[in-house]
Amino acid sequence: MKDQLLRASSSVALNLAEGNARRTNKDRLKFFNIALASLREVQMICKLEDLNRITGKADQVGGMIYALNRSVTDSANRN
């Protein structure tokens, strides 16, 4: 479970970085959504393993990624 947690959390950071480097909002959203899905995996592992401190942090990050997705989506809809 520890290895899966490390892989999923790395995926969050790497997909956010890669999405941020993309030029179009469509491409950004693709990677940001993958990051959000990986974060959901992190959250579930934390709940299964009763890692309360990390669960709280993961929930905060989830809110930030969700807001980022909304911002990019809103920006795409304005254009």
Biopython code that builds the backbone (N, CA, C, O; Angstrom):
import numpy as np
from Bio.PDB.StructureBuilder import StructureBuilder

atoms = [
    (1, "MET", "N", (0.828, -1.187, 0.000)),
    (1, "MET", "CA", (0.000, 0.000, 0.000)),
    (1, "MET", "C", (0.877, 1.258, 0.000)),
    (1, "MET", "O", (0.526, 2.264, -0.616)),
    (2, "LYS", "N", (2.005, 1.195, 0.686)),
    (2, "LYS", "CA", (2.909, 2.340, 0.735)),
    (2, "LYS", "C", (3.405, 2.705, -0.672)),
    (2, "LYS", "O", (3.443, 3.881, -1.035)),
    (3, "ASP", "N", (3.779, 1.699, -1.453)),
    (3, "ASP", "CA", (4.255, 1.964, -2.818)),
    (3, "ASP", "C", (3.154, 2.581, -3.670)),
    (3, "ASP", "O", (3.417, 3.487, -4.461)),
    (4, "GLN", "N", (1.937, 2.103, -3.517)),
    (4, "GLN", "CA", (0.816, 2.644, -4.298)),
    (4, "GLN", "C", (0.545, 4.085, -3.891)),
    (4, "GLN", "O", (0.239, 4.919, -4.743)),
    (5, "LEU", "N", (0.651, 4.387, -2.609)),
    (5, "LEU", "CA", (0.471, 5.761, -2.130)),
    (5, "LEU", "C", (1.536, 6.672, -2.722)),
    (5, "LEU", "O", (1.232, 7.788, -3.143)),
    (6, "LEU", "N", (2.771, 6.214, -2.757)),
    (6, "LEU", "CA", (3.850, 7.015, -3.342)),
    (6, "LEU", "C", (3.640, 7.234, -4.838)),
    (6, "LEU", "O", (3.858, 8.338, -5.338)),
    (7, "ARG", "N", (3.220, 6.197, -5.552)),
    (7, "ARG", "CA", (2.970, 6.331, -6.990)),
    (7, "ARG", "C", (1.826, 7.308, -7.260)),
    (7, "ARG", "O", (1.936, 8.173, -8.128)),
    (8, "ALA", "N", (0.738, 7.168, -6.521)),
    (8, "ALA", "CA", (-0.425, 8.021, -6.737)),
    (8, "ALA", "C", (-0.112, 9.476, -6.387)),
    (8, "ALA", "O", (-0.505, 10.388, -7.115)),
    (9, "SER", "N", (0.589, 9.696, -5.285)),
    (9, "SER", "CA", (0.914, 11.076, -4.902)),
    (9, "SER", "C", (1.910, 11.698, -5.876)),
    (9, "SER", "O", (1.840, 12.895, -6.154)),
    (10, "SER", "N", (2.833, 10.896, -6.392)),
    (10, "SER", "CA", (3.748, 11.403, -7.418)),
    (10, "SER", "C", (2.981, 11.758, -8.678)),
    (10, "SER", "O", (3.284, 12.759, -9.328)),
    (11, "SER", "N", (2.000, 10.954, -9.028)),
    (11, "SER", "CA", (1.186, 11.220, -10.205)),
    (11, "SER", "C", (0.452, 12.552, -10.086)),
    (11, "SER", "O", (0.313, 13.272, -11.075)),
    (12, "VAL", "N", (-0.013, 12.883, -8.903)),
    (12, "VAL", "CA", (-0.681, 14.175, -8.687)),
    (12, "VAL", "C", (0.267, 15.305, -9.063)),
    (12, "VAL", "O", (-0.066, 16.157, -9.887)),
    (13, "ALA", "N", (1.430, 15.308, -8.464)),
    (13, "ALA", "CA", (2.392, 16.394, -8.698)),
    (13, "ALA", "C", (2.858, 16.445, -10.155)),
    (13, "ALA", "O", (2.946, 17.520, -10.749)),
    (14, "LEU", "N", (3.153, 15.289, -10.716)),
    (14, "LEU", "CA", (3.666, 15.254, -12.091)),
    (14, "LEU", "C", (2.617, 15.680, -13.101)),
    (14, "LEU", "O", (2.945, 16.377, -14.060)),
    (15, "ASN", "N", (1.371, 15.285, -12.916)),
    (15, "ASN", "CA", (0.326, 15.689, -13.843)),
    (15, "ASN", "C", (-0.021, 17.170, -13.715)),
    (15, "ASN", "O", (-0.354, 17.815, -14.710)),
    (16, "LEU", "N", (0.053, 17.710, -12.513)),
    (16, "LEU", "CA", (-0.144, 19.152, -12.356)),
    (16, "LEU", "C", (0.959, 19.925, -13.085)),
    (16, "LEU", "O", (0.691, 20.918, -13.761)),
    (17, "ALA", "N", (2.190, 19.461, -12.939)),
    (17, "ALA", "CA", (3.310, 20.128, -13.610)),
    (17, "ALA", "C", (3.175, 20.030, -15.127)),
    (17, "ALA", "O", (3.365, 21.015, -15.839)),
    (18, "GLU", "N", (2.846, 18.839, -15.613)),
    (18, "GLU", "CA", (2.729, 18.673, -17.058)),
    (18, "GLU", "C", (1.545, 19.473, -17.614)),
    (18, "GLU", "O", (1.651, 20.083, -18.678)),
    (19, "GLY", "N", (0.439, 19.468, -16.905)),
    (19, "GLY", "CA", (-0.713, 20.251, -17.347)),
    (19, "GLY", "C", (-0.411, 21.735, -17.388)),
    (19, "GLY", "O", (-0.855, 22.443, -18.292)),
    (20, "ASN", "N", (0.335, 22.199, -16.421)),
    (20, "ASN", "CA", (0.687, 23.620, -16.367)),
    (20, "ASN", "C", (1.566, 24.032, -17.544)),
    (20, "ASN", "O", (1.583, 25.202, -17.926)),
    (21, "ALA", "N", (2.289, 23.086, -18.117)),
    (21, "ALA", "CA", (3.176, 23.376, -19.240)),
    (21, "ALA", "C", (2.443, 23.355, -20.585)),
    (21, "ALA", "O", (3.017, 23.735, -21.606)),
    (22, "ARG", "N", (1.201, 22.921, -20.591)),
    (22, "ARG", "CA", (0.435, 22.829, -21.847)),
    (22, "ARG", "C", (-0.095, 24.190, -22.267)),
    (22, "ARG", "O", (-0.361, 25.054, -21.432)),
    (23, "ARG", "N", (-0.243, 24.365, -23.567)),
    (23, "ARG", "CA", (-0.661, 25.661, -24.105)),
    (23, "ARG", "C", (-2.163, 25.867, -24.120)),
    (23, "ARG", "O", (-2.638, 26.979, -23.890)),
    (24, "THR", "N", (-2.919, 24.807, -24.386)),
    (24, "THR", "CA", (-4.369, 24.991, -24.500)),
    (24, "THR", "C", (-5.071, 24.563, -23.220)),
    (24, "THR", "O", (-4.592, 23.706, -22.476)),
    (25, "ASN", "N", (-6.215, 25.184, -22.989)),
    (25, "ASN", "CA", (-7.003, 24.830, -21.811)),
    (25, "ASN", "C", (-7.462, 23.380, -21.869)),
    (25, "ASN", "O", (-7.523, 22.705, -20.840)),
    (26, "LYS", "N", (-7.785, 22.898, -23.064)),
    (26, "LYS", "CA", (-8.210, 21.504, -23.210)),
    (26, "LYS", "C", (-7.107, 20.558, -22.743)),
    (26, "LYS", "O", (-7.372, 19.606, -22.010)),
    (27, "ASP", "N", (-5.876, 20.820, -23.167)),
    (27, "ASP", "CA", (-4.747, 19.986, -22.736)),
    (27, "ASP", "C", (-4.494, 20.120, -21.238)),
    (27, "ASP", "O", (-4.220, 19.129, -20.561)),
    (28, "ARG", "N", (-4.586, 21.336, -20.723)),
    (28, "ARG", "CA", (-4.388, 21.542, -19.286)),
    (28, "ARG", "C", (-5.391, 20.715, -18.489)),
    (28, "ARG", "O", (-5.034, 20.010, -17.545)),
    (29, "LEU", "N", (-6.666, 20.821, -18.897)),
    (29, "LEU", "CA", (-7.714, 20.108, -18.175)),
    (29, "LEU", "C", (-7.501, 18.601, -18.178)),
    (29, "LEU", "O", (-7.779, 17.928, -17.186)),
    (30, "LYS", "N", (-7.014, 18.080, -19.280)),
    (30, "LYS", "CA", (-6.758, 16.640, -19.360)),
    (30, "LYS", "C", (-5.824, 16.208, -18.233)),
    (30, "LYS", "O", (-6.110, 15.248, -17.518)),
    (31, "PHE", "N", (-4.713, 16.913, -18.078)),
    (31, "PHE", "CA", (-3.733, 16.545, -17.057)),
    (31, "PHE", "C", (-4.208, 16.894, -15.650)),
    (31, "PHE", "O", (-3.938, 16.152, -14.705)),
    (32, "PHE", "N", (-4.915, 18.021, -15.500)),
    (32, "PHE", "CA", (-5.429, 18.379, -14.190)),
    (32, "PHE", "C", (-6.475, 17.365, -13.718)),
    (32, "PHE", "O", (-6.551, 17.065, -12.526)),
    (33, "ASN", "N", (-7.278, 16.840, -14.639)),
    (33, "ASN", "CA", (-8.256, 15.815, -14.268)),
    (33, "ASN", "C", (-7.584, 14.503, -13.888)),
    (33, "ASN", "O", (-8.050, 13.807, -12.986)),
    (34, "ILE", "N", (-6.502, 14.163, -14.560)),
    (34, "ILE", "CA", (-5.731, 12.972, -14.172)),
    (34, "ILE", "C", (-5.154, 13.172, -12.772)),
    (34, "ILE", "O", (-5.158, 12.250, -11.957)),
    (35, "ALA", "N", (-4.659, 14.378, -12.498)),
    (35, "ALA", "CA", (-4.126, 14.682, -11.163)),
    (35, "ALA", "C", (-5.219, 14.528, -10.107)),
    (35, "ALA", "O", (-4.975, 13.985, -9.029)),
    (36, "LEU", "N", (-6.418, 15.004, -10.417)),
    (36, "LEU", "CA", (-7.518, 14.886, -9.467)),
    (36, "LEU", "C", (-7.893, 13.425, -9.234)),
    (36, "LEU", "O", (-8.175, 13.028, -8.103)),
    (37, "ALA", "N", (-7.896, 12.630, -10.291)),
    (37, "ALA", "CA", (-8.195, 11.197, -10.137)),
    (37, "ALA", "C", (-7.126, 10.512, -9.287)),
    (37, "ALA", "O", (-7.450, 9.670, -8.449)),
    (38, "SER", "N", (-5.878, 10.858, -9.492)),
    (38, "SER", "CA", (-4.800, 10.290, -8.677)),
    (38, "SER", "C", (-4.938, 10.718, -7.223)),
    (38, "SER", "O", (-4.666, 9.939, -6.310)),
    (39, "LEU", "N", (-5.363, 11.956, -7.013)),
    (39, "LEU", "CA", (-5.568, 12.427, -5.646)),
    (39, "LEU", "C", (-6.691, 11.652, -4.970)),
    (39, "LEU", "O", (-6.603, 11.345, -3.781)),
    (40, "ARG", "N", (-7.744, 11.334, -5.713)),
    (40, "ARG", "CA", (-8.828, 10.530, -5.137)),
    (40, "ARG", "C", (-8.290, 9.163, -4.696)),
    (40, "ARG", "O", (-8.724, 8.617, -3.681)),
    (41, "GLU", "N", (-7.358, 8.624, -5.456)),
    (41, "GLU", "CA", (-6.726, 7.361, -5.072)),
    (41, "GLU", "C", (-5.937, 7.541, -3.771)),
    (41, "GLU", "O", (-6.006, 6.694, -2.880)),
    (42, "VAL", "N", (-5.201, 8.624, -3.665)),
    (42, "VAL", "CA", (-4.458, 8.927, -2.440)),
    (42, "VAL", "C", (-5.423, 9.023, -1.255)),
    (42, "VAL", "O", (-5.164, 8.469, -0.186)),
    (43, "GLN", "N", (-6.527, 9.726, -1.456)),
    (43, "GLN", "CA", (-7.494, 9.890, -0.379)),
    (43, "GLN", "C", (-8.058, 8.537, 0.079)),
    (43, "GLN", "O", (-8.212, 8.298, 1.277)),
    (44, "MET", "N", (-8.356, 7.678, -0.857)),
    (44, "MET", "CA", (-8.914, 6.366, -0.482)),
    (44, "MET", "C", (-7.887, 5.518, 0.264)),
    (44, "MET", "O", (-8.222, 4.850, 1.243)),
    (45, "ILE", "N", (-6.648, 5.543, -0.193)),
    (45, "ILE", "CA", (-5.601, 4.799, 0.513)),
    (45, "ILE", "C", (-5.465, 5.322, 1.947)),
    (45, "ILE", "O", (-5.332, 4.544, 2.891)),
    (46, "CYS", "N", (-5.500, 6.633, 2.092)),
    (46, "CYS", "CA", (-5.388, 7.230, 3.431)),
    (46, "CYS", "C", (-6.539, 6.794, 4.329)),
    (46, "CYS", "O", (-6.346, 6.525, 5.514)),
    (47, "LYS", "N", (-7.731, 6.727, 3.757)),
    (47, "LYS", "CA", (-8.884, 6.282, 4.554)),
    (47, "LYS", "C", (-8.770, 4.806, 4.910)),
    (47, "LYS", "O", (-9.054, 4.415, 6.042)),
    (48, "LEU", "N", (-8.358, 3.991, 3.954)),
    (48, "LEU", "CA", (-8.214, 2.559, 4.217)),
    (48, "LEU", "C", (-7.147, 2.276, 5.269)),
    (48, "LEU", "O", (-7.280, 1.350, 6.069)),
    (49, "GLU", "N", (-6.099, 3.074, 5.259)),
    (49, "GLU", "CA", (-4.980, 2.870, 6.185)),
    (49, "GLU", "C", (-5.085, 3.719, 7.446)),
    (49, "GLU", "O", (-4.191, 3.696, 8.292)),
    (50, "ASP", "N", (-6.188, 4.475, 7.570)),
    (50, "ASP", "CA", (-6.436, 5.318, 8.743)),
    (50, "ASP", "C", (-5.314, 6.342, 8.963)),
    (50, "ASP", "O", (-4.818, 6.509, 10.077)),
    (51, "LEU", "N", (-4.934, 7.013, 7.890)),
    (51, "LEU", "CA", (-3.888, 8.039, 7.940)),
    (51, "LEU", "C", (-4.557, 9.411, 8.015)),
    (51, "LEU", "O", (-4.570, 10.160, 7.038)),
    (52, "ASN", "N", (-5.107, 9.729, 9.173)),
    (52, "ASN", "CA", (-5.943, 10.912, 9.330)),
    (52, "ASN", "C", (-5.239, 12.225, 9.002)),
    (52, "ASN", "O", (-5.837, 13.104, 8.381)),
    (53, "ARG", "N", (-4.007, 12.368, 9.400)),
    (53, "ARG", "CA", (-3.275, 13.619, 9.149)),
    (53, "ARG", "C", (-3.107, 13.853, 7.648)),
    (53, "ARG", "O", (-3.288, 14.967, 7.157)),
    (54, "ILE", "N", (-2.764, 12.805, 6.942)),
    (54, "ILE", "CA", (-2.570, 12.921, 5.502)),
    (54, "ILE", "C", (-3.912, 13.099, 4.793)),
    (54, "ILE", "O", (-3.995, 13.810, 3.792)),
    (55, "THR", "N", (-4.951, 12.462, 5.304)),
    (55, "THR", "CA", (-6.280, 12.595, 4.697)),
    (55, "THR", "C", (-6.717, 14.051, 4.675)),
    (55, "THR", "O", (-7.246, 14.525, 3.670)),
    (56, "GLY", "N", (-6.502, 14.753, 5.762)),
    (56, "GLY", "CA", (-6.866, 16.172, 5.830)),
    (56, "GLY", "C", (-6.109, 17.007, 4.814)),
    (56, "GLY", "O", (-6.690, 17.874, 4.161)),
    (57, "LYS", "N", (-4.830, 16.754, 4.680)),
    (57, "LYS", "CA", (-4.014, 17.481, 3.697)),
    (57, "LYS", "C", (-4.462, 17.147, 2.278)),
    (57, "LYS", "O", (-4.545, 18.025, 1.420)),
    (58, "ALA", "N", (-4.748, 15.871, 2.042)),
    (58, "ALA", "CA", (-5.201, 15.448, 0.710)),
    (58, "ALA", "C", (-6.530, 16.113, 0.360)),
    (58, "ALA", "O", (-6.751, 16.492, -0.790)),
    (59, "ASP", "N", (-7.410, 16.254, 1.342)),
    (59, "ASP", "CA", (-8.682, 16.929, 1.104)),
    (59, "ASP", "C", (-8.457, 18.397, 0.726)),
    (59, "ASP", "O", (-9.145, 18.927, -0.147)),
    (60, "GLN", "N", (-7.504, 19.044, 1.376)),
    (60, "GLN", "CA", (-7.185, 20.439, 1.040)),
    (60, "GLN", "C", (-6.647, 20.544, -0.382)),
    (60, "GLN", "O", (-7.046, 21.431, -1.136)),
    (61, "VAL", "N", (-5.751, 19.648, -0.743)),
    (61, "VAL", "CA", (-5.193, 19.641, -2.099)),
    (61, "VAL", "C", (-6.307, 19.376, -3.112)),
    (61, "VAL", "O", (-6.336, 19.989, -4.179)),
    (62, "GLY", "N", (-7.216, 18.469, -2.780)),
    (62, "GLY", "CA", (-8.341, 18.180, -3.666)),
    (62, "GLY", "C", (-9.170, 19.421, -3.951)),
    (62, "GLY", "O", (-9.578, 19.656, -5.088)),
    (63, "GLY", "N", (-9.417, 20.209, -2.921)),
    (63, "GLY", "CA", (-10.151, 21.466, -3.106)),
    (63, "GLY", "C", (-9.413, 22.429, -4.025)),
    (63, "GLY", "O", (-10.023, 23.112, -4.848)),
    (64, "MET", "N", (-8.103, 22.474, -3.876)),
    (64, "MET", "CA", (-7.300, 23.358, -4.724)),
    (64, "MET", "C", (-7.311, 22.907, -6.183)),
    (64, "MET", "O", (-7.428, 23.726, -7.095)),
    (65, "ILE", "N", (-7.187, 21.595, -6.393)),
    (65, "ILE", "CA", (-7.196, 21.082, -7.764)),
    (65, "ILE", "C", (-8.577, 21.277, -8.383)),
    (65, "ILE", "O", (-8.687, 21.609, -9.563)),
    (66, "TYR", "N", (-9.620, 21.074, -7.600)),
    (66, "TYR", "CA", (-10.974, 21.296, -8.100)),
    (66, "TYR", "C", (-11.154, 22.755, -8.523)),
    (66, "TYR", "O", (-11.704, 23.030, -9.590)),
    (67, "ALA", "N", (-10.692, 23.684, -7.691)),
    (67, "ALA", "CA", (-10.784, 25.111, -8.020)),
    (67, "ALA", "C", (-9.962, 25.427, -9.275)),
    (67, "ALA", "O", (-10.389, 26.221, -10.114)),
    (68, "LEU", "N", (-8.798, 24.814, -9.401)),
    (68, "LEU", "CA", (-7.971, 25.005, -10.585)),
    (68, "LEU", "C", (-8.719, 24.524, -11.827)),
    (68, "LEU", "O", (-8.742, 25.220, -12.842)),
    (69, "ASN", "N", (-9.328, 23.346, -11.756)),
    (69, "ASN", "CA", (-10.105, 22.828, -12.880)),
    (69, "ASN", "C", (-11.250, 23.765, -13.244)),
    (69, "ASN", "O", (-11.492, 24.024, -14.423)),
    (70, "ARG", "N", (-11.950, 24.268, -12.243)),
    (70, "ARG", "CA", (-13.059, 25.204, -12.493)),
    (70, "ARG", "C", (-12.563, 26.462, -13.172)),
    (70, "ARG", "O", (-13.195, 26.955, -14.106)),
    (71, "SER", "N", (-11.440, 26.986, -12.714)),
    (71, "SER", "CA", (-10.881, 28.205, -13.287)),
    (71, "SER", "C", (-10.518, 28.012, -14.748)),
    (71, "SER", "O", (-10.821, 28.862, -15.585)),
    (72, "VAL", "N", (-9.871, 26.897, -15.055)),
    (72, "VAL", "CA", (-9.471, 26.619, -16.443)),
    (72, "VAL", "C", (-10.723, 26.399, -17.304)),
    (72, "VAL", "O", (-10.788, 26.875, -18.438)),
    (73, "THR", "N", (-11.698, 25.690, -16.775)),
    (73, "THR", "CA", (-12.948, 25.453, -17.506)),
    (73, "THR", "C", (-13.670, 26.770, -17.781)),
    (73, "THR", "O", (-14.128, 27.007, -18.899)),
    (74, "ASP", "N", (-13.770, 27.617, -16.773)),
    (74, "ASP", "CA", (-14.428, 28.925, -16.939)),
    (74, "ASP", "C", (-13.700, 29.767, -17.976)),
    (74, "ASP", "O", (-14.325, 30.435, -18.799)),
    (75, "SER", "N", (-12.384, 29.729, -17.929)),
    (75, "SER", "CA", (-11.579, 30.480, -18.893)),
    (75, "SER", "C", (-11.803, 29.955, -20.309)),
    (75, "SER", "O", (-11.898, 30.740, -21.253)),
    (76, "ALA", "N", (-11.888, 28.650, -20.461)),
    (76, "ALA", "CA", (-12.125, 28.054, -21.776)),
    (76, "ALA", "C", (-13.498, 28.422, -22.304)),
    (76, "ALA", "O", (-13.668, 28.641, -23.503)),
    (77, "ASN", "N", (-14.481, 28.490, -21.414)),
    (77, "ASN", "CA", (-15.854, 28.826, -21.825)),
    (77, "ASN", "C", (-16.009, 30.285, -22.213)),
    (77, "ASN", "O", (-16.904, 30.620, -22.989)),
    (78, "ARG", "N", (-15.148, 31.171, -21.687)),
    (78, "ARG", "CA", (-15.210, 32.581, -22.035)),
    (78, "ARG", "C", (-14.655, 32.842, -23.428)),
    (78, "ARG", "O", (-15.034, 33.817, -24.077)),
    (79, "ASN", "N", (-13.766, 31.981, -23.884)),
    (79, "ASN", "CA", (-13.125, 32.206, -25.184)),
    (79, "ASN", "C", (-13.922, 31.653, -26.318)),
    (79, "ASN", "O", (-13.511, 31.766, -27.473)),
]
sb = StructureBuilder()
sb.init_structure("model")
sb.init_model(0)
sb.init_chain("A")
sb.init_seg("    ")
for serial, (resi, resn, name, xyz) in enumerate(atoms, 1):
    if name == "N":
        sb.init_residue(resn, " ", resi, " ")
    sb.init_atom(name, np.array(xyz, "f"), 0.0, 1.0, " ", f" {name:<3s}", serial, name[0])
structure = sb.get_structure()
